[in-house]
Amino acid sequence: MNPTQNHSTSVTLVTGGCSGIGAACVSQLLASGHRVLVMDLPSSAASSHPEAVGFVACDVTDEKAVRASLTQIEATHGHVDGLVNSAGILQHRLPPDALSMDEWDQVLKVDFRGTYLCCAVFGSAMV
């Protein structure tokens, strides 16, 4: 987006926006005048950014939940014009033979599947 553009009618969605890099992205976008929606797990602190336009509770690995979130967002806030995919988890710092495959699968599910789903669902709606 053009840095001089008026963002008062744009909605930017930040996945994983309650902590870490996602929270930093939310702060920067808000400071730049964007209308920001924060998406994170239902257990996350929805009040981490009270100046955001809203909080959407969603597990990005759940296709039905991501699609339902799009419907909810469009009904409540209008069209999503920007997406920051920041939802992600880190594996424990273990040697490969000590890391359980369940934990590895969860990292892949959140970091790759979640990113892909949000790009597919929200990206298609943006087009």
C-alpha positions, -999 to 999 in steps of 0.1 A, spaced: 0 0 0 10 35 -6 23 50 27 4 82 21 -29 64 14 -58 70 38 -64 37 56 -96 48 74 -117 25 52 -92 -4 48 -93 -34 70 -61 -53 76 -63 -87 92 -33 -99 113 -33 -136 122 -15 -144 154 -19 -107 164 -19 -111 201 17 -119 207 52 -118 192 57 -106 157 20 -105 151 15 -80 180 43 -59 167 27 -58 132 -6 -48 148 11 -19 166 29 -7 135 -2 -9 113 -23 10 139 4 36 142 3 40 104 -35 46 105 -48 12 94 -80 -3 107 -68 -36 121 -86 -68 130 -67 -91 152 -71 -129 147 -58 -154 172 -68 -185 191 -99 -182 213 -77 -185 244 -56 -154 234 -60 -121 251 -85 -102 229 -77 -70 248 -40 -69 238 -48 -42 213 -79 -23 225 -75 3 197 -79 -24 170 -114 -26 153 -119 -60 167 -108 -95 177 -116 -126 158 -112 -159 176 -100 -185 151 -77 -216 149 -60 -210 115 -55 -247 110 -93 -253 109 -106 -246 74 -142 -243 84 -133 -218 111 -112 -197 87 -140 -196 62 -165 -187 89 -142 -160 101 -142 -144 66 -180 -144 66 -182 -129 101 -156 -102 92 -172 -92 60 -206 -89 77 -192 -69 106 -163 -49 92 -166 -51 54 -140 -62 29 -105 -72 41 -79 -53 21 -48 -66 37 -36 -98 54 -6 -103 76 0 -140 82 18 -141 115 2 -170 133 29 -195 140 45 -217 166 80 -228 173 91 -263 181 110 -270 213 147 -267 208 155 -304 208 177 -326 186 156 -342 158 156 -376 175 141 -362 207 114 -341 190 81 -360 189 64 -363 155 32 -350 171 49 -318 180 66 -316 145 32 -322 128 16 -294 149 43 -269 139 37 -278 102 0 -276 106 0 -241 121 30 -226 103 23 -240 68 -14 -251 66 -26 -221 86 -7 -197 64 -19 -214 32 -56 -215 44 -56 -178 52 -40 -169 19 -64 -191 0 -96 -179 18 -88 -142 24 -67 -138 -7 -95 -151 -29 -119 -127 -12 -95 -98 -18 -93 -106 -55 
